[in-house]
């Protein structure tokens, strides 16, 4: 190689090496300080795009897990409310069973009627006020959704997946949220008989009509009466309401229908109460099945999130051991390049010795 003054090839080579080692050193410092080996799209264009997509999915998985957990909490709230209703219905059945025994006089039956009525009122109050985040849990009506209930005829969909397909949704059937007030529980029981196929057994319509001492009509009509709970409690107690406003009663056995042999006592109400208890039990059973699905979804989301996090770490996170070696190597090369550059810059001065 010729000895020149204007062009110092050795210096240029040393400068290029110094720049390369400095860039490598800076890259290693950035990767170790941030913990990521992909900090810019230029580091790995495809990897950068994939990492962003996986980050988005991880965020959505966290939200989906929260959705499932919230859905589970809602189901738990509904289950506990139904447990209260079941306790009240069980007590009403016990009292009705007691009233069906012929050893109680009018005063005792009135006391039984009073407690049954109070428990019926409490059933309606609990069912009307059971809610979760503004959603009424026991207020859906078959013929429409009252204002503010927040539940459609399709029920409630829990978004527990990343996408818009059916595999990302758990549907909670609207039957879980059907009205559980006294009117809601007993509206459809007018045609039930105490013995299947026995047309001589009274319907709930007939029992309420007898207890009210009037012709209330069908159970749907009777429910609209402000004294419906009082009539229902009287039917469970073997009483007839003679003056609802002033709480006046008479024994059903003293009514006009006794002579005709068509009077009914408290025992005929047991089947209707049992049907309501079975209805509540059926709803709780379906809630339990739904909770199992939701818990399974939470577990699946956790597994998916864990695996995706592991993949993202492999793609994006810095291997500190490897990068520290690169750092040391770049540091040594930088120092060597700087030393050689200083030497190369002195090379043209040799030409002075030839003059």
Buried (B, 14 or more C-beta within 10 A) or exposed (E): EEEEEEEBEBBEBBBEBBEBBBEBBEBBBBBBEEEBBBBEEEBBEEBBEBBEEBBEBBEBBEBBBEBBBBBBEBBEBBBEBBEBBBBBBBEBBEBBBBBBEEEBEBEBBBBBBBBBBEBBBBBBEBBBEBBBEEBBBBBBBEEEBEEEBBBEEEBBBBBBBBEEEEEBBBEBEBEBBBBBBBBBBBBBBBEBBBEEEEEEBBBBBBBBBBBBBBEBBBBEBBBEBEBBBBBBBBBBBBBBBBEBEEEEBBBBEEBEEEEEEEBBBBBBBBBBBBBBBEBBEEBBEBBEEBBEBBEEBBEBBEEBBEEBBEEBEEBBBBEEEEBBEBBEBBBEBBEBBBEBBEEBBEBBEEEEEEE
